[in-house]
């Protein structure tokens, strides 16, 4: 199968922060999120990156919410499931890891370092936790998606690979525009990509996203550079300036159109599993 012209399209429908007061279209309950993920899968999305909310619609790592969401998705489509390990601040390691340990998704997020978040709090991913996370992901055969908020986090991944805690080709998600991380500028994306190429050669895969108004510049550049894409209301609730997106499906359909203009197509879930060597 020729996969060189395939684009892996991740949809992050919910995230941790948007509320119904920000946009009435954000899916917040397990049923709402599952329905939205299924619609995105039917529209062509490859991977679903899943966060959940508690009963007050706040960021959460509530295991039962994850279990219900995953069950509802798996009953209706075969999209690749990627569970967050960072659905809140100040949580124990065990709470953060329990969803992927017990629900057995093919992927889960690995936030590759600690950072100041929004200049108000600390998004902590200590060396102790990252080592524990790498070991647990190996044990449960869950592929880590390395969330890269700034350049130093790439070197953290390299360190754990040299220690033998991370195996196989790494998959990076360049997260640009997070408050406290690298801004969503094209030059920053180029820097991160060049850094990975310097240390990993061609033995890695990558995706990117731009938060908020950085969404489209990063999307266009990523497609031009041959990368993969993440879209969704976790990162951006506007379809264009001043216009709320009425569905995550709109973001999926736009990427499909743009990719087609570059003679590319969106990878199916099956093709995604082959590209990322998911088992």
DOPATI-716740 format. One line per 10 residues: number of its first residue (from 0); their letters; for each residue x, y, z of C-alpha. Coordinates in steps of 0.2 Angstrom, whole numbers, plus 5000, padded with zeros to 4 digits. Example, Ala and Ser with C-alpha at 12.3 -4.5 7.8 and 13.67 -1.06 7.14 Angstrom:
0	as	5062,4978,5039 ~ 5068,4995,5036 $
END
This chain:
0	xxxxxxxxxx	5000,5000,5000 ~ 5007,5017,4995 ~ 5005,5029,5010 ~ 5017,5043,5005 ~ 5002,5054,5001 ~ 4992,5051,5016 ~ 4988,5064,5030 ~ 4984,5057,5047 ~ 4970,5069,5054 ~ 4967,5069,5072 $
10	xxxxxxxxxx	4951,5077,5079 ~ 4951,5084,5097 ~ 4933,5088,5099 ~ 4932,5093,5118 ~ 4948,5097,5127 ~ 4949,5104,5144 ~ 4944,5122,5143 ~ 4929,5128,5131 ~ 4912,5129,5140 ~ 4895,5131,5133 $
20	xxxxxxxxxx	4896,5149,5137 ~ 4911,5150,5125 ~ 4902,5140,5111 ~ 4885,5131,5112 ~ 4893,5118,5100 ~ 4906,5111,5111 ~ 4902,5093,5116 ~ 4905,5090,5134 ~ 4896,5074,5140 ~ 4901,5057,5135 $
30	xxxxxxxxxx	4886,5055,5123 ~ 4889,5072,5115 ~ 4908,5069,5113 ~ 4905,5051,5106 ~ 4892,5057,5094 ~ 4904,5070,5088 ~ 4918,5058,5086 ~ 4908,5046,5076 ~ 4902,5060,5064 ~ 4920,5066,5062 $
40	xxxxxxxxxx	4925,5048,5058 ~ 4912,5046,5045 ~ 4918,5062,5038 ~ 4936,5055,5037 ~ 4945,5058,5053 ~ 4959,5046,5057 ~ 4962,5048,5076 ~ 4951,5054,5091 ~ 4960,5063,5105 ~ 4949,5062,5120 $
50	xxxxxxxxxx	4947,5072,5135 ~ 4932,5071,5147 ~ 4923,5083,5159 ~ 4915,5080,5176 ~ 4897,5083,5180 ~ 4901,5102,5181 ~ 4909,5102,5164 ~ 4926,5105,5171 ~ 4942,5097,5166 ~ 4943,5079,5173 $
60	xxxxxxxxxx	4952,5062,5173 ~ 4936,5054,5179 ~ 4938,5035,5174 ~ 4920,5032,5172 ~ 4918,5046,5160 ~ 4932,5040,5149 ~ 4925,5022,5150 ~ 4908,5028,5144 ~ 4915,5039,5130 ~ 4927,5025,5123 $
70	xxxxxxxxxx	4913,5012,5124 ~ 4901,5023,5114 ~ 4914,5027,5101 ~ 4920,5009,5099 ~ 4902,5003,5097 ~ 4900,5013,5081 ~ 4916,5016,5072 ~ 4935,5010,5071 ~ 4943,5027,5073 ~ 4960,5026,5082 $
80	xxxxxxxxxx	4958,5031,5100 ~ 4971,5043,5109 ~ 4967,5046,5127 ~ 4974,5061,5136 ~ 4984,5059,5152 ~ 4982,5077,5156 ~ 4964,5081,5160 ~ 4967,5092,5174 ~ 4981,5099,5186 ~ 4987,5093,5202 $
90	xxxxxxxxxx	4982,5075,5199 ~ 4991,5059,5205 ~ 5001,5049,5193 ~ 4989,5034,5195 ~ 4974,5045,5191 ~ 4982,5051,5175 ~ 4987,5034,5169 ~ 4972,5024,5174 ~ 4962,5027,5158 ~ 4975,5020,5146 $
100	xxxxxxxxxx	4980,5006,5158 ~ 4962,4999,5159 ~ 4954,5005,5143 ~ 4968,4999,5131 ~ 4968,5013,5118 ~ 4981,5012,5104 ~ 4988,5029,5109 ~ 4989,5041,5123 ~ 4997,5058,5126 ~ 5014,5060,5133 $
110	xxxxxxxxxx	5017,5078,5138 ~ 5036,5079,5137 ~ 5040,5091,5150 ~ 5034,5104,5163 ~ 5029,5122,5159 ~ 5021,5137,5166 ~ 5003,5137,5160 ~ 4995,5154,5156 ~ 5007,5163,5167 ~ 4996,5157,5182 $
120	xxxxxxxxxx	5000,5139,5186 ~ 5012,5125,5183 ~ 5008,5111,5171 ~ 5019,5098,5179 ~ 5026,5083,5171 ~ 5040,5078,5182 ~ 5055,5067,5177 ~ 5048,5054,5190 ~ 5031,5054,5181 ~ 5038,5054,5163 $
130	xxxxxxxxxx	5049,5038,5167 ~ 5034,5030,5175 ~ 5023,5035,5160 ~ 5035,5028,5148 ~ 5036,5011,5157 ~ 5017,5009,5159 ~ 5015,5013,5140 ~ 5027,5000,5135 ~ 5019,4987,5147 ~ 5001,4991,5140 $
140	xxxxxxxxxx	5007,4992,5122 ~ 5000,5010,5120 ~ 5010,5021,5108 ~ 5014,5038,5116 ~ 5010,5054,5106 ~ 5024,5066,5112 ~ 5016,5083,5115 ~ 5029,5096,5112 ~ 5026,5113,5118 ~ 5043,5120,5116 $
150	xxxxxxxxxx	5060,5114,5109 ~ 5068,5107,5125 ~ 5054,5094,5126 ~ 5061,5085,5111 ~ 5077,5083,5120 ~ 5067,5075,5135 ~ 5061,5062,5122 ~ 5078,5059,5116 ~ 5084,5056,5133 ~ 5071,5043,5137 $
160	xxxxxxxxxx	5075,5035,5121 ~ 5093,5033,5125 ~ 5088,5026,5142 ~ 5078,5012,5132 ~ 5062,5018,5140 ~ 5054,5023,5123 ~ 5055,5011,5109 ~ 5051,5012,5091 ~ 5049,5027,5080 ~ 5043,5042,5090 $
170	xxxxxxxxxx	5027,5051,5085 ~ 5027,5070,5089 ~ 5013,5082,5091 ~ 5019,5100,5090 ~ 5008,5110,5100 ~ 5010,5129,5096 ~ 5001,5143,5104 ~ 4998,5136,5121 ~ 5000,5150,5134 ~ 5017,5148,5141 $
180	xxxxxxxxxx	5023,5137,5127 ~ 5030,5142,5109 ~ 5019,5154,5099 ~ 5010,5148,5084 ~ 5022,5155,5072 ~ 5028,5146,5056 ~ 5047,5149,5061 ~ 5044,5139,5077 ~ 5036,5125,5068 ~ 5051,5124,5056 $
190	xxxxxxxxxx	5063,5125,5071 ~ 5054,5110,5079 ~ 5054,5100,5063 ~ 5072,5103,5060 ~ 5077,5098,5077 ~ 5068,5082,5076 ~ 5076,5079,5059 ~ 5093,5083,5066 ~ 5092,5070,5080 ~ 5080,5056,5072 $
200	xxxxxxxxxx	5083,5058,5054 ~ 5068,5051,5045 ~ 5064,5039,5059 ~ 5049,5049,5067 ~ 5032,5054,5062 ~ 5025,5071,5066 ~ 5009,5081,5067 ~ 5005,5099,5072 ~ 4992,5111,5078 ~ 4990,5129,5080 $
210	xxxxxxxxxx	4979,5136,5095 ~ 4967,5150,5091 ~ 4971,5162,5078 ~ 4987,5152,5074 ~ 4976,5137,5068 ~ 4976,5141,5049 ~ 4994,5146,5046 ~ 5001,5131,5055 ~ 4988,5120,5046 ~ 4993,5126,5029 $
220	xxxxxxxxxx	5012,5125,5033 ~ 5011,5108,5040 ~ 5002,5101,5024 ~ 5015,5109,5013 ~ 5029,5101,5023 ~ 5021,5084,5022 ~ 5016,5083,5040 ~ 5000,5077,5049 ~ 4986,5088,5056 ~ 4976,5090,5072 $
230	xxxxxxxxxx	4960,5100,5072 ~ 4946,5102,5084 ~ 4937,5113,5097 ~ 4950,5109,5110 ~ 4962,5120,5101 ~ 4951,5132,5092 ~ 4932,5136,5093 ~ 4931,5147,5078 ~ 4930,5142,5060 ~ 4936,5158,5054 $
240	xxxxxxxxxx	4938,5175,5062 ~ 4922,5180,5071 ~ 4913,5164,5066 ~ 4910,5150,5078 ~ 4912,5132,5071 ~ 4895,5124,5073 ~ 4904,5106,5072 ~ 4921,5098,5073 ~ 4916,5090,5057 ~ 4918,5107,5048 $
250	xxxxxxxxxx	4937,5107,5053 ~ 4939,5089,5046 ~ 4930,5093,5030 ~ 4942,5108,5027 ~ 4957,5098,5030 ~ 4951,5086,5017 ~ 4948,5099,5004 ~ 4965,5107,5007 ~ 4974,5090,5007 ~ 4966,5086,4990 $
260	xxxxxxxxxx	4972,5102,4983 ~ 4990,5096,4986 ~ 4986,5078,4979 ~ 4985,5071,4996 ~ 4971,5061,5005 ~ 4967,5058,5023 ~ 4973,5041,5030 ~ 4959,5029,5035 ~ 4960,5022,5053 ~ 4967,5006,5046 $
270	xxxxxxxxx	4981,5016,5036 ~ 4985,5026,5051 ~ 4988,5010,5061 ~ 5000,5005,5047 ~ 5009,5021,5047 ~ 5011,5023,5065 ~ 5014,5004,5068 ~ 5000,5002,5080 ~ 4997,4985,5088 $
END
